[in-house]
């Protein structure tokens, strides 16, 4: 897999949620491939730690649920590097509750973190991408938006909105050379999902839900995102890529 730009033409990526497991994996891949990488997240201490690991990484403390702040992060990246070739929106949350037990403030938070923030990112990123003649945007969806999973109403609704956003934005900006795709994971072993995997019994139950019989890892998701940003994928747009151990589309036989 070649995600490297020519050395004379370094490409520029902005990663939202860059301190998370998936966002930081993508950042490492792109830095190693010679990209110029910027990222934003809310926690300034985590940003500083990631900058120490990845010298040259440009970061800004930004709340993804604030549209003006997201726009400022995009503008800061363009001002520093002169362009924006890729935008990755690795921001989100997990809420496992049926609708009647979901509080209204929980619902609003899920929609704000998973859907509204993604819209703000697309809205801001397409401006410089259109002006320069192209770019690539990757959002994070979920297997929950493609399969009827119990107690996933809020997150399924939010990520279903992300899927619709991908399709519409891909259609809107294709004639400007801007590609828009999403990756839809199953359960991935990250700090965000730690509460769901807190016991061996819970982990085994979650593993059995996935036909391949295991939980995913950040590298499973990051590797596909890096490919979607690469020139090898420059004829791919408007797609929701399932990376979920078969969860959304397969029904496996129980182990003997």
DAVEN-V929110 format. One record per residue. N is the residue number from 1. RES is the residue in three letters. PHI is phi in degrees with one decimal (none if undefined). PSI is psi in degrees with one decimal (NA if undefined). D_LAST is the distance of its C-alpha to the last C-alpha in whole Angstrom. Layout:
N;RES;PHI;PSI;D_LAST  N;RES;PHI;PSI;D_LAST
This chain:
1;UNK;none;128.9;37  2;UNK;-117.6;105.2;41  3;UNK;-104.1;7.2;42  4;UNK;-78.8;131.9;45  5;UNK;-79.6;160.4;48  6;UNK;-57.2;144.0;51  7;UNK;-61.1;-26.3;53  8;UNK;-83.0;-8.1;56  9;UNK;-137.0;67.9;54  10;UNK;-63.2;136.6;52  11;UNK;-94.1;158.5;50  12;UNK;-121.3;130.8;49  13;UNK;-125.1;144.5;46  14;UNK;-119.0;127.6;46  15;UNK;-117.3;116.9;43  16;UNK;-82.9;138.4;43  17;UNK;71.6;36.6;41  18;UNK;-67.0;-20.8;41  19;UNK;-86.1;-8.7;41  20;UNK;-73.2;171.6;37  21;UNK;-61.9;-45.0;34  22;UNK;-74.7;-46.1;34  23;UNK;-59.2;-42.4;38  24;UNK;-71.4;-32.2;38  25;UNK;-64.3;-43.0;36  26;UNK;-62.9;-42.9;38  27;UNK;-58.5;-45.1;41  28;UNK;-61.5;-43.0;40  29;UNK;-62.9;-44.6;39  30;UNK;-71.5;-40.0;42  31;UNK;-60.4;-44.6;45  32;UNK;-64.2;-28.4;43  33;UNK;-87.0;2.3;44  34;UNK;94.7;8.2;47  35;UNK;-74.2;156.6;47  36;UNK;-92.9;124.9;50  37;UNK;-123.5;133.9;47  38;UNK;-120.8;157.2;48  39;UNK;-154.6;155.9;46  40;UNK;-137.3;153.0;47  41;UNK;-163.5;174.7;45  42;UNK;-84.9;-31.2;46  43;UNK;-88.7;108.8;46  44;UNK;-65.3;-35.3;49  45;UNK;-65.2;-42.3;48  46;UNK;-66.5;-35.4;45  47;UNK;-63.1;-42.9;46  48;UNK;-62.8;-41.9;49  49;UNK;-63.3;-39.7;46  50;UNK;-69.8;-35.4;44  51;UNK;-63.1;-36.1;48  52;UNK;-63.8;-39.3;48  53;UNK;-71.9;-36.9;45  54;UNK;-121.4;80.1;46  55;UNK;-56.6;138.3;50  56;UNK;97.3;-15.5;51  57;UNK;-66.9;128.1;49  58;UNK;-97.3;122.2;51  59;UNK;-127.5;156.8;50  60;UNK;-146.1;134.4;51  61;UNK;-73.5;115.6;50  62;UNK;-143.6;138.9;49  63;UNK;-91.3;115.0;48  64;UNK;-66.0;-15.3;46  65;UNK;-89.2;3.3;47  66;UNK;-109.8;107.6;50  67;UNK;-60.3;-37.3;51  68;UNK;-65.6;-37.1;55  69;UNK;-68.5;-38.9;53  70;UNK;-64.6;-44.2;50  71;UNK;-60.5;-39.7;53  72;UNK;-65.2;-36.9;55  73;UNK;-65.1;-39.6;52  74;UNK;-65.5;-46.3;52  75;UNK;-62.9;-37.5;56  76;UNK;-63.6;-40.1;56  77;UNK;-64.8;-45.7;53  78;UNK;-65.0;-39.3;56  79;UNK;-63.8;-35.5;59  80;UNK;-78.8;-41.5;57  81;UNK;-110.5;-11.6;56  82;UNK;90.2;-6.2;58  83;UNK;-167.3;174.8;55  84;UNK;-143.8;109.1;51  85;UNK;-94.0;-25.0;49  86;UNK;-147.3;142.3;45  87;UNK;-132.4;125.2;44  88;UNK;-116.7;127.4;41  89;UNK;-108.9;89.5;40  90;UNK;-102.7;52.1;38  91;UNK;-115.6;137.3;39  92;UNK;177.3;-176.3;36  93;UNK;-149.6;171.1;35  94;UNK;-128.7;129.9;32  95;UNK;-136.5;118.9;32  96;UNK;-110.7;95.1;29  97;UNK;-155.3;141.9;31  98;UNK;-70.2;162.4;32  99;UNK;-56.6;-42.3;35  100;UNK;-71.6;-15.5;37  101;UNK;-101.8;-2.4;36  102;UNK;-85.9;119.4;37  103;UNK;-71.9;153.3;41  104;UNK;-62.3;-35.0;43  105;UNK;-70.6;-29.6;44  106;UNK;-68.1;-43.7;40  107;UNK;-58.2;-48.6;40  108;UNK;-62.3;-39.0;43  109;UNK;-65.0;-42.8;42  110;UNK;-62.7;-45.1;38  111;UNK;-65.5;-40.4;40  112;UNK;-65.5;-46.3;43  113;UNK;-74.0;-34.6;41  114;UNK;-99.7;-35.0;38  115;UNK;-106.6;-53.6;40  116;UNK;-59.3;-44.8;44  117;UNK;-63.5;-36.6;44  118;UNK;-64.8;-41.4;42  119;UNK;-62.6;-43.0;45  120;UNK;-60.4;-40.2;48  121;UNK;-64.7;-46.5;46  122;UNK;-61.5;-47.0;46  123;UNK;-55.9;-40.7;50  124;UNK;-79.8;-41.3;51  125;UNK;-70.5;-32.4;50  126;UNK;-69.3;-19.1;51  127;UNK;-63.9;-57.8;54  128;UNK;-68.0;-31.5;55  129;UNK;-64.3;-42.9;52  130;UNK;-61.9;-42.2;54  131;UNK;-64.0;-32.8;57  132;UNK;-94.6;-6.1;56  133;UNK;98.8;15.5;55  134;UNK;153.4;172.0;51  135;UNK;168.9;177.2;48  136;UNK;-134.5;132.4;44  137;UNK;-121.4;132.8;43  138;UNK;-127.4;124.7;39  139;UNK;-107.2;165.6;38  140;UNK;-107.8;118.9;34  141;UNK;-101.1;-147.7;33  142;UNK;-162.3;148.8;29  143;UNK;-59.2;-25.8;26  144;UNK;-63.9;-22.3;27  145;UNK;-83.3;-7.9;30  146;UNK;-116.8;-15.0;28  147;UNK;-128.5;146.1;25  148;UNK;-80.0;91.6;26  149;UNK;-100.8;130.0;24  150;UNK;-63.4;145.1;25  151;UNK;66.5;26.1;28  152;UNK;-118.3;23.0;29  153;UNK;-56.9;-48.7;32  154;UNK;-67.6;-49.3;35  155;UNK;-69.8;-34.0;33  156;UNK;-64.7;-40.8;32  157;UNK;-65.1;-43.6;35  158;UNK;-65.0;-47.2;37  159;UNK;-73.5;-28.2;34  160;UNK;-62.3;-37.3;35  161;UNK;-64.3;-37.9;38  162;UNK;-61.3;-41.9;38  163;UNK;-60.4;-44.0;36  164;UNK;-63.9;-39.1;39  165;UNK;-60.1;-43.6;42  166;UNK;-59.6;-48.0;40  167;UNK;-63.8;-45.6;41  168;UNK;-67.7;-44.4;44  169;UNK;-66.7;-37.9;45  170;UNK;-60.4;-40.0;44  171;UNK;-70.7;-39.3;46  172;UNK;-64.8;-37.9;49  173;UNK;-112.7;5.2;49  174;UNK;-59.8;-38.5;48  175;UNK;-74.0;-3.8;52  176;UNK;-102.7;3.1;53  177;UNK;81.1;13.7;50  178;UNK;-98.4;122.0;48  179;UNK;-97.4;139.6;44  180;UNK;-132.7;122.6;42  181;UNK;-137.8;170.6;38  182;UNK;-138.9;153.9;35  183;UNK;-112.8;131.6;32  184;UNK;-116.1;94.0;29  185;UNK;-78.2;158.6;27  186;UNK;-84.1;-149.5;24  187;UNK;-76.8;125.1;23  188;UNK;-114.7;137.5;25  189;UNK;-77.4;92.5;26  190;UNK;-136.9;168.6;29  191;UNK;-56.3;-29.8;32  192;UNK;-64.7;-31.7;32  193;UNK;-100.3;8.5;28  194;UNK;-57.6;-38.3;29  195;UNK;-65.9;-27.4;29  196;UNK;-81.5;-15.1;26  197;UNK;-119.3;28.5;24  198;UNK;-73.9;-14.7;26  199;UNK;-132.9;159.8;23  200;UNK;-64.2;-35.8;20  201;UNK;-64.0;-43.4;19  202;UNK;-64.7;-40.5;20  203;UNK;-63.8;-44.7;19  204;UNK;-63.7;-38.4;15  205;UNK;-63.1;-44.1;16  206;UNK;-65.4;-39.4;18  207;UNK;-62.3;-40.0;15  208;UNK;-67.8;-23.5;13  209;UNK;-67.4;-25.9;15  210;UNK;-97.2;123.3;16  211;UNK;-53.5;-31.5;14  212;UNK;-77.7;-5.6;14  213;UNK;78.9;20.8;13  214;UNK;-153.4;162.8;16  215;UNK;-83.0;147.9;20  216;UNK;-78.2;173.3;23  217;UNK;-129.4;163.8;26  218;UNK;-58.5;-34.4;29  219;UNK;-64.7;-31.9;30  220;UNK;-60.0;-37.5;27  221;UNK;-83.1;-45.1;30  222;UNK;-61.2;-35.9;33  223;UNK;-66.2;-38.5;32  224;UNK;-70.6;-40.4;32  225;UNK;-59.6;-44.9;35  226;UNK;-59.7;-39.6;37  227;UNK;-65.9;-41.8;37  228;UNK;-62.8;-25.9;38  229;UNK;-83.9;-14.1;41  230;UNK;-79.7;165.2;42  231;UNK;-68.5;-21.2;44  232;UNK;-63.9;-23.5;41  233;UNK;-104.3;22.8;40  234;UNK;-75.8;3.0;43  235;UNK;-115.2;22.5;43  236;UNK;-118.2;120.4;40  237;UNK;-155.7;155.9;41  238;UNK;71.7;27.2;39  239;UNK;-114.1;143.9;36  240;UNK;-109.5;107.5;33  241;UNK;-92.9;115.5;30  242;UNK;-79.3;124.6;27  243;UNK;-130.8;81.3;25  244;UNK;-145.4;19.1;22  245;UNK;63.5;19.0;19  246;UNK;90.2;2.8;19  247;UNK;-57.8;-46.3;19  248;UNK;-74.9;-28.2;22  249;UNK;-124.0;-8.3;22  250;UNK;-119.5;151.8;18  251;UNK;-122.8;116.9;15  252;UNK;-97.4;157.9;12  253;UNK;-76.5;143.6;9  254;UNK;-62.1;148.3;6  255;UNK;-64.7;142.7;4  256;UNK;-69.5;NA;0
